[in-house]
Amino acid sequence: MSDEKRTAPVGIYDSGVGGLSILSALTSLLHQERFYYVADGFHCPYGDRAEQEIIQLSLGVARHLVESGCKAIVVACNTISATSLPALRAAFPKVPIIGMVPAVKPAIELTHTGVVGVLATSATVKGRLYLDVLARYGGDTRVVSQPCPGLVERIEAGDLDGPDTERLVRACLNPIMAAGADVIVLGCSHYPFVRPLIERLVGPGVRIIEPSDAIALQTRRVLERQALCSAGRSAAEPQVHFATSGDTRSLEASVLRLVGISATADQLVWRDGALTGAPAG
């Protein structure tokens, strides 16, 4: 593998700021890597969109990442993973694509009550990937899949623990807690940012599982297996380039607030189904 390929950035894709939870884990584990984070803010949120629309949007963003020179792509969004991974891997067979699956299997291994809750978007809980995971690992465990309409929008707006967000989260948790769940899976990359609120509402007797560290470890395994790890020195600060098809200032503010990185985001634009803008650099 050429040095140029190994030093290329890893692309990270989400509809908005949820993928920042994955980015934080990636930069903590892979200090020597560069990253290109793309948020499709123009179309955020994806959770209530039709499957075919999500697939087409995902193909457009992935094409931009590939054309920008990314050596691998992390789909930092459960909704996109649940709907689009097969299409993405078929369209870009030479680029490793790491997706996300709600952590149902480890949750089932941890439960003592036999009931597991999954907080996710509507598209995720209806997606073939998620349904396959339930069929494969569900067994006798009762899995309560709970969509949380509106929660992504609250997080995108920066309201992580205000009264409106608390009411929304409480309403989503009620069916799960009423069923007796003792493990809750955060099945959307946005939701770790309201984990403190969720933990406060459910109390200390309920385990919370979120995927950030597992995705970072899987990304490292994939890069190692395909000889794509950067040979450069570890950087003192995260090496991340940001871009969005939405509001750049909003993304910059969210990056600083949520993961503590002072960043300048480039503007991307959708034209005839293609996402265009600055390269990863």
PyMOL commands that set and color helices and strands:
alter all, ss='L'
color gray80, all
select helices_A, chain A and resi 3-6+20-29+51-67+78-91+104-110+122-126+128-137+151-156+163-178+191-202+212-225+248-259
alter helices_A, ss='H'
color red, helices_A
select strands_A, chain A and resi 10-14+34-39+72-75+97-98+115-120+142-147+183-186+207-209+239-244+265-267+269-271+274-276
alter strands_A, ss='S'
color yellow, strands_A
deselect
rebuild
show_as cartoon
